Amino acid sequence: MADDEVERADDLSDRDRAILQQIFNPTLPATDLDQRSMRENEDDESADDDHDDTGGILRQKILDLEAEGVRAVEKEGDAQKAIELFNQTIELNDKRASSYNNRAQAKRLLADVEGAKADLEKAIQLSKGRGRVARQAFTQRALINKLEGRDDLAREDFRKAADLGSEFSRLQLAAMNPYAAMCNAMMTEMMRKIARGETDP
């Protein structure tokens, strides 16, 4: 590979790498790279669309606790601390869907898959299956189902998340299509032959 090609490969974003991973390895399960891509793709909605009616000072306290919980996971790598913070937000308002969704992410990091699934169910119920939180919860639940080999359920949740605007879920749906996987395998083989000079121009 030429030096300029290496430089171009280094310039790829996490999202681009995730897309290439799905093109060339469509049957592999979601990876940490896919997770980063998922977060990158979720659009930034300033409006809280998780049907939370908490107001004033209490609402700000919940938002601060949630932000602290996210920092605990992302900056400190402390999922247990994050769960404790999300527990506090749920104690303050047990109708807030995003608190359950966030806690589910932290539980997954601690391999508490059953606890994560229960929290995702609650987040979907509270959000009424609409908005940003539902999109994220459907995506998380789809990833769990995919990793556990329940592809039909994974496809169903990826489809719901895609309908709510998740580009990551659209990519996953395409990757789970057996015809797409077959075409990708054929394309990969063709590209290898071209690289080796085994095909006619």
N, C-alpha and C positions, 0 to 999 in steps of 0.2 A: 504494500500500500504506500502511495506517495506521501511525502510530508504534508502537503496541502490537504490531502484526504484525511489524515490523522487530525489536523487542526479542525477541519469541518466537523468531524465526529465529536471532538471535545467541546464544540460550541453547541451541541444539541441540548435542549432543555430536558428536564426529567419527563415532561409530557411526551416529547418527541421520542425519547428512548423507550417509554412505555408502549407507544404506538408501534415502533419497530419491533419490540419484543413480541407483541401480539401478532404482527404480520409474520414474523419468521418462526415463532414458537406458539402457535395458536392453541395448542392443547395444554400448555402449562397453566397451573393455577395462578391466581393473582399474587403478586410479589409486593415487597415493600416499595419498590419503584412504582408499581401500579397504585399503591396507596397514596404516595406523594402526588402522582398524577391526578388522582381523584380529588385530593384537596385543592390542587392548583386549578382544576376545572370548575369547581363549584363557584358559581358567581357570587359576588360580594353584595349581599342584600342588606342594606342598613335597616330596613323595616323588619321588625320581629314578627314573622308570620306563623308563629307556632301557637296561636290562639291563647296567648297568655294575657290575662286581664289584670295582672298585678300593676299597681301604680306607685308613683312617687319614690320615696326613700327606700322602701322595701324592694322595689324593682331594681334600683341601682345597686343595692347590696347583693342581690342575686346575680346581676350582670358582673359585678366585681368578683364574686366567688367563682363564677364560671370561668372568667378570664384567668383567674389564679390557678384554677384546676387545669386549664389547657396549658398554661405555662409550666406547671409541675410536670406534665407529661413531655411536652416538646423540648423544654430547656433543661430540665433536671432529670428527665427519665424516671420520674417517681410516680408510677401509676397508682400505687396505694394511697399516696397523699391526694392525688387527683380525685380518687373515689370518695375519700373523706370529705373533700370540698364539695363534690357534687351531691353527696348525701345531705350536706347542710342546705344546699339550694332546694333540694326536694322537701326537706323539713319546713322550709320557709314557704314553699308553694309546690304542692304535690300535683298541680295541674299543668306544670310547665314542661312541654314536650322536649325541649332542647336539653334540659337537665338529664333526662333519661337517656337521650341519644348520646350525650357526652359521656355519661357514666358507662354506657355500653362499650364505647371505644376503649376506655380505661380497663374495663373488665376483660375485654378480648386480649389486651396486652398481658394480662395476668393469667391467661388461659382459662378464665371462667366463662366458657362458651355458653353454658346454660343460663348463667346470670345475665350475660350480654343479650341473649335471645329474649329473655323476659323483659329487659329494659327496652329493647327495640320494639317489641309488641306494644308496650305501654306508650312509647313515643309515637308510634303510628296511630294508635287509638286516640291519643290526645290531640294529635295534629289533624285528625279526621282524614288522613291520607293525602293531605294537600300541603303545598309550600316547601320551603327549604328544608325544614327538619324532617318531613316525611321523605323527601328525596334522599337525604343522607341516610335515614334509617332503612329505607328499602335497599339502598346500595350496600350498607353494612350487612344486612340480613342475607342479601344475595351472595355476598362474598363468603359468609359462613356456610350457606347451603352448598356453594360450589366446592369449597374445601372439604366438605363432608360427603361429596359425591351425589348430592341431590340436585342434579342439573336442571330438571324440570322446574323445581321450585326456584332455583337461582335465576333461570331465564324469566320466570314470571315477575320476580322482584326487580331484576335489571330492567325489564320492560316498563314496569311502573315508574321506576326512577328516571328512565329515559324520557318517558312521557312528561315527567315533571322538569325536564331540562338537563339531566345529567349526561354530559358528553362521555364521561368515563363509562357509564352504563351502556351507552350506545356501542362503544368500542367492544365491551365485553360480550354484548349480544352478537355482534358480528363475529367475534372470535369463537363463540360457542356454536356457530352454525357449521354443521359438518361439511357442507359444500364449500364454505369459505375456507375451512381448514384444508380440504383437499386441494383447492385452487392455490392456496398459499404454499402448500408443500410442492406442488408442481412448479410454481413460480420460483421458489427457492432453488429447486434442482436446476431449472433453466438458467438462473443467474449464476450458479456455480459452474455450469458448463461453459457459459459465455466467458466467465473469469478465467477459466482454464484454456480457452480457445478451442473448445471441442465442438462448437456449432458454426454453421455458415453464417456470415454477416447478413 
